[in-house]
Amino acid sequence: MITLNDAHYPLVLMSFRDGVCSPADYRALFTRFQSLATNAIKRDTYHVTITVSTAGLSPTDRKLVGELTNDVPRAEIDRTLGAFVIDQRAVVRGMITALRWISPKMPNLRAVSSVDHALSGALECLAVRGIVVDSRQRERARQWLVGESRFSLFPAAIAR
């Protein structure tokens, strides 16, 4: 199941809880991203994504995500200043590298080992555009990510 939480915009949070996602799930996710990007273009703003990873993507999933990303117009892609995936497994970091090869349009995608590293990187990306996230919003986003990390293979380590 893919959960997308945009209540903390410009921090767009995601979780892949059970690791089982159908092609329809991925297409629905990209439809939501298209809506976020369209709104960002209208409001002349930007966002970052932070994903709590609980399972790796299969080769078929990686290929589909790459194809879906390649179909996104550049103007929409450019509204995502950075994308962070929280996971400690080297294999997942390798999959992220593979995704960047499959889809050169993939926004500034990085694997990080903890919620705090992801938030720090996300805030830096936003700051480049002069976007400031207040401390209450940051803390609410952090709490959501920590809560979602319970479903990870490394919940204590990721939650740091």
C-alpha positions in Angstrom: 0.0 0.0 0.0 1.3 3.5 -0.9 0.3 6.3 1.4 0.9 9.9 0.2 0.5 12.6 2.8 0.6 16.2 1.5 -0.8 17.7 4.7 2.7 19.1 5.5 3.3 20.7 2.1 5.9 21.6 0.9 7.0 18.4 2.6 5.3 15.6 0.7 5.5 12.4 2.7 5.1 8.8 1.5 5.2 5.3 2.9 5.2 1.9 1.2 3.9 -0.2 4.1 3.4 -3.7 2.9 5.7 -3.5 -0.1 3.0 -4.9 -2.4 2.0 -2.4 -5.0 0.1 -3.0 -8.2 0.7 -1.1 -11.4 -2.6 0.7 -10.7 -1.2 1.8 -7.3 1.9 3.4 -9.0 -0.3 5.0 -11.6 -2.6 6.5 -8.9 0.5 7.8 -7.1 1.7 9.5 -10.3 -1.7 11.0 -10.8 -1.5 12.5 -7.3 2.0 13.8 -8.0 0.7 15.4 -11.2 -2.0 17.2 -9.2 0.6 18.4 -6.7 2.8 19.7 -9.5 0.0 21.4 -11.3 -1.0 23.2 -8.1 2.7 24.1 -7.4 3.0 25.6 -10.9 -0.2 27.7 -10.3 1.1 28.9 -7.0 4.7 29.2 -8.2 6.0 27.1 -5.4 8.1 23.9 -5.0 8.1 20.8 -2.8 10.2 17.9 -1.7 9.3 14.2 -1.1 10.4 12.0 1.8 9.6 8.3 1.6 9.8 5.7 4.3 10.8 2.6 2.6 9.6 -0.7 4.0 10.4 -2.9 1.0 12.4 -2.9 -2.2 11.0 -2.4 -5.7 11.0 -5.4 -8.0 12.7 -5.0 -11.4 9.2 -4.8 -12.9 8.2 -2.0 -10.4 11.5 -0.1 -11.1 10.8 -0.3 -14.8 7.3 1.0 -14.4 8.3 3.8 -12.1 11.0 4.8 -14.6 8.5 4.8 -17.5 5.9 6.8 -15.5 8.6 9.3 -14.5 9.8 9.7 -18.1 6.2 10.5 -19.1 6.0 13.4 -16.7 6.5 16.8 -18.3 9.7 18.6 -17.3 7.8 21.6 -15.8 6.1 19.2 -13.4 9.3 17.3 -12.5 11.0 20.6 -11.8 8.6 21.4 -9.0 10.1 18.6 -6.9 13.4 20.0 -5.6 14.5 16.8 -3.9 13.3 13.3 -3.2 14.6 11.4 -0.2 14.1 7.7 0.6 14.8 6.6 4.1 16.3 3.1 4.2 19.5 1.6 5.6 19.8 -1.3 3.2 22.6 -1.1 0.6 20.4 -3.0 -1.8 17.7 -0.3 -1.7 20.3 2.4 -2.2 21.4 0.4 -5.3 17.8 0.3 -6.5 17.7 4.1 -6.2 20.8 4.4 -8.3 19.2 2.0 -10.9 16.0 4.2 -10.9 18.2 7.2 -11.8 19.7 5.3 -14.7 16.3 4.1 -15.9 14.8 7.6 -15.6 17.2 10.5 -16.1 14.4 12.9 -15.3 14.1 11.6 -11.8 14.4 14.6 -9.5 17.3 14.9 -7.1 16.8 11.4 -5.6 18.8 10.4 -2.5 18.9 7.5 -0.1 19.3 8.5 3.6 19.5 6.4 6.7 17.1 8.3 9.1 14.1 10.6 9.3 16.3 13.4 10.6 18.7 13.1 7.7 15.8 13.2 5.3 14.3 16.3 6.9 17.6 18.1 7.0 18.2 17.4 3.3 14.7 18.4 2.4 14.9 21.6 4.3 18.1 22.5 2.6 16.6 21.8 -0.9 13.6 24.1 0.0 15.9 26.8 1.4 17.6 27.1 -2.0 14.3 28.5 -3.3 13.7 30.6 -0.1 11.0 28.3 1.2 11.0 28.0 5.0 9.1 25.3 6.9 8.2 26.4 10.4 9.2 24.2 13.4 5.7 23.0 14.2 5.1 21.8 10.6 8.6 20.2 10.6 7.8 18.4 13.9 4.4 17.1 12.7 6.1 15.8 9.5 8.8 14.1 11.6 6.2 12.5 13.8 4.3 11.1 10.8 7.5 9.7 9.3 8.6 8.2 12.6 5.1 6.6 13.0 5.4 5.1 9.5 8.9 3.8 10.2 7.3 1.3 12.6 6.6 -0.8 9.5 10.2 -0.7 8.4 12.8 -3.4 8.9 14.8 -1.0 11.0 12.3 1.1 12.9 14.6 2.3 15.7 17.5 3.2 13.5 15.3 5.0 10.9 13.4 7.0 13.5 16.6 8.8 14.7 
